[in-house]
Amino acid sequence: MKSAYASALRERQKADTRTLILETVERLLKSSSLGELSLAMVAREAGITERTVYRHFATREQLLEATWGAVNEAIGMKEFPSTAEELIERPRKLFPAFDQRGEVIRAMLASPQGRELRLRVNTARQAAVRAAVKEARPNLREPAVTRLCAAVQALGSASGWATMTDYWGLDSAEAGRAASEAIAALLNRKSLTT
C-alpha cells in the first residue's frame, strides 16, 4: 500500500498557493464583477494552471465561499454578536475594517452569488441578533421583536456600512459610530461610543 507523501515544505507550498488564489480573487473583484469571475480567469491572473486552482477549489462556489471566509477572517468577523453590548459595539469596530476589503465586500453585496453566500449563514445570524435584542428588550413581543431585529441587523451590516459611506459620505469610523448609536437607541441602551 502506498502512503501519501507529506512534508512541511509541501504543506507550506499548498497553503501559499491557496493564499495566492484567494488574493487573486480579491484583486480581480476590484476590476471585474463577481458574475464574470471564473476559475480560468483566476488561474490566468495568478500565473498558475487551471488544474492547480481546481485542486484547491473543486467549484467556483467553493472558491467564492473560501474568499468570503478569508475576507471575514481578515476583518475580524469570526462570529455573530449575541449580546446587546456586542451588537452596539460591533459596527464601530467592524466598519473601519471593511475599508481593507471594500471592493470585495461591495462585489458580494451587489451580486446574486454574494447574496447566496450571506443567506447561508442567515439563520445563525438571525438567532444571534434575536438573542441580543431579547436580552435588551425582554418585554417586547412579536411582531415588534422581528421588526427590531431586522432594523438592528440592517444597521450593523455591510449593507449599512455601504449605505452610510457611499450615499451619505461618512468615513467608515463615522459610519460605525452612527450605526452603533442608532442600535443603542433602538435597544434602549446607552451608546458605548464617544
C-alpha positions as CSV (number, residue, x, y, z in Angstrom):
1,M,0.0,0.0,0.0
2,K,1.3,3.4,-1.0
3,S,1.3,6.1,1.7
4,A,0.7,9.7,0.8
5,Y,3.8,11.8,0.7
6,A,3.6,14.6,3.2
7,S,6.2,17.2,4.2
8,A,6.3,20.5,5.9
9,L,7.6,22.1,2.7
10,R,4.7,20.6,0.6
11,E,2.1,21.8,3.1
12,R,3.6,25.3,3.2
13,Q,3.6,25.4,-0.6
14,K,0.0,24.2,-0.6
15,A,-1.0,26.9,1.9
16,D,0.9,29.6,-0.1
17,T,-0.9,28.5,-3.3
18,R,-4.3,28.7,-1.6
19,T,-3.5,32.2,-0.3
20,L,-2.3,33.3,-3.8
21,I,-5.6,32.1,-5.3
22,L,-7.7,33.9,-2.7
23,E,-5.7,37.1,-3.0
24,T,-6.1,36.9,-6.8
25,V,-9.9,36.6,-6.5
26,E,-9.9,39.7,-4.3
27,R,-7.7,41.6,-6.8
28,L,-9.9,40.6,-9.7
29,L,-13.0,41.8,-7.9
30,K,-11.6,45.3,-7.9
31,S,-12.0,45.4,-11.7
32,S,-14.5,42.6,-12.6
33,S,-17.9,41.7,-11.3
34,L,-18.5,38.6,-9.3
35,G,-20.6,37.2,-12.1
36,E,-17.7,37.4,-14.6
37,L,-15.3,35.6,-12.3
38,S,-14.2,32.1,-13.4
39,L,-11.6,29.6,-12.2
40,A,-9.8,30.0,-15.6
41,M,-9.6,33.8,-15.1
42,V,-8.2,33.3,-11.6
43,A,-5.6,30.8,-12.8
44,R,-4.5,33.2,-15.6
45,E,-4.3,36.2,-13.3
46,A,-2.4,34.1,-10.6
47,G,0.1,32.7,-13.1
48,I,-0.8,29.1,-12.3
49,T,-2.7,26.3,-14.1
50,E,-6.4,26.0,-14.0
51,R,-5.8,22.4,-12.7
52,T,-4.0,23.9,-9.7
53,V,-7.0,26.1,-8.9
54,Y,-9.3,23.0,-9.2
55,R,-7.0,21.1,-6.8
56,H,-7.8,23.7,-4.1
57,F,-11.3,24.5,-5.1
58,A,-13.4,22.0,-7.0
59,T,-16.1,24.5,-7.9
60,R,-16.5,28.2,-8.3
61,E,-18.9,28.2,-5.4
62,Q,-16.2,26.7,-3.1
63,L,-13.8,29.4,-4.3
64,L,-16.2,32.2,-3.5
65,E,-17.1,30.7,-0.2
66,A,-13.4,30.4,0.8
67,T,-12.9,34.0,-0.4
68,W,-15.8,35.3,1.7
69,G,-14.5,33.3,4.7
70,A,-11.0,34.8,4.2
71,V,-12.4,38.3,4.0
72,N,-14.5,37.8,7.1
73,E,-11.5,36.5,9.0
74,A,-9.3,39.3,7.8
75,I,-11.7,42.0,9.0
76,G,-12.5,40.2,12.3
77,M,-15.9,38.8,11.6
78,K,-15.4,35.4,13.3
79,E,-18.8,35.1,15.0
80,F,-22.0,37.0,15.3
81,P,-22.7,39.3,18.2
82,S,-25.1,37.7,20.7
83,T,-25.4,40.4,23.4
84,A,-26.8,43.9,23.3
85,E,-23.3,45.3,24.0
86,E,-21.7,43.3,21.3
87,L,-24.4,44.5,18.8
88,I,-23.8,48.1,19.8
89,E,-20.0,47.9,19.7
90,R,-19.6,45.8,16.5
91,P,-20.2,48.5,13.8
92,R,-17.8,50.9,15.5
93,K,-15.1,48.3,15.3
94,L,-16.1,46.5,12.1
95,F,-16.9,49.3,9.7
96,P,-13.4,50.7,9.6
97,A,-12.1,47.2,8.9
98,F,-14.5,47.0,5.9
99,D,-12.3,49.6,4.1
100,Q,-9.4,47.0,3.9
101,R,-11.6,44.8,1.7
102,G,-14.1,47.3,0.4
103,E,-14.1,46.2,-3.2
104,V,-14.8,42.6,-2.3
105,I,-17.5,43.4,0.2
106,R,-19.2,45.7,-2.4
107,A,-18.9,42.9,-5.0
108,M,-20.5,40.4,-2.6
109,L,-23.3,42.9,-1.7
110,A,-24.1,43.6,-5.4
111,S,-24.2,40.0,-6.8
112,P,-26.6,37.2,-6.6
113,Q,-23.7,34.9,-5.7
114,G,-22.7,37.1,-2.8
115,R,-26.3,37.2,-1.6
116,E,-26.5,33.4,-1.6
117,L,-23.3,33.2,0.4
118,R,-24.7,35.6,3.0
119,L,-28.0,33.8,3.2
120,R,-26.2,30.5,4.0
121,V,-25.4,31.9,7.5
122,N,-28.6,33.9,7.9
123,T,-30.3,31.5,10.3
124,A,-27.3,31.7,12.7
125,R,-27.0,35.5,12.3
126,Q,-30.8,35.9,13.0
127,A,-30.6,33.7,16.1
128,A,-27.7,35.7,17.5
129,V,-29.4,39.1,16.8
130,R,-32.6,37.8,18.3
131,A,-30.9,36.7,21.5
132,A,-29.2,40.1,21.9
133,V,-32.4,42.0,21.2
134,K,-34.4,39.9,23.6
135,E,-31.8,40.5,26.3
136,A,-32.1,44.2,25.8
137,R,-35.8,44.4,25.3
138,P,-37.3,41.4,27.2
139,N,-40.8,42.8,27.3
140,L,-41.1,43.3,23.6
141,R,-43.4,40.9,21.8
142,E,-43.9,39.7,18.2
143,P,-44.1,41.0,15.6
144,A,-42.2,44.0,17.1
145,V,-39.3,41.8,18.0
146,T,-38.8,40.7,14.4
147,R,-39.1,44.3,13.1
148,L,-36.5,45.5,15.7
149,C,-34.1,42.6,14.9
150,A,-34.3,43.4,11.2
151,A,-33.6,47.0,11.8
152,V,-30.6,46.3,14.1
153,Q,-29.2,43.8,11.6
154,A,-29.5,46.2,8.7
155,L,-27.8,49.0,10.6
156,G,-24.9,46.8,11.7
157,S,-24.3,45.1,8.4
158,A,-22.0,45.6,5.4
159,S,-25.1,47.0,3.6
160,G,-25.5,49.6,6.4
161,W,-21.8,50.4,6.0
162,A,-22.1,50.8,2.2
163,T,-25.1,53.0,2.5
164,M,-23.6,55.3,5.1
165,T,-20.3,55.6,3.2
166,D,-21.5,55.6,-0.4
167,Y,-24.7,57.6,-0.1
168,W,-24.0,59.8,3.0
169,G,-20.3,60.4,2.5
170,L,-19.4,59.3,6.0
171,D,-16.0,57.8,6.5
172,S,-16.0,54.3,7.9
173,A,-15.3,55.4,11.5
174,E,-18.2,57.9,11.5
175,A,-20.5,55.3,9.8
176,G,-19.6,52.8,12.5
177,R,-20.3,55.4,15.2
178,A,-23.7,56.3,13.6
179,A,-24.7,52.6,13.4
180,S,-23.6,52.0,17.0
181,E,-25.5,55.0,18.3
182,A,-28.7,54.0,16.3
183,I,-28.6,50.4,17.6
184,A,-28.1,51.6,21.1
185,A,-31.1,53.9,20.8
186,L,-33.2,51.1,19.4
187,L,-32.2,48.8,22.2
188,N,-32.8,51.5,24.9
189,R,-29.1,51.3,25.9
190,K,-26.5,54.0,26.3
191,S,-24.1,54.2,23.4
192,L,-20.6,53.0,24.1
193,T,-19.2,55.4,21.5
194,T,-17.9,58.9,22.4
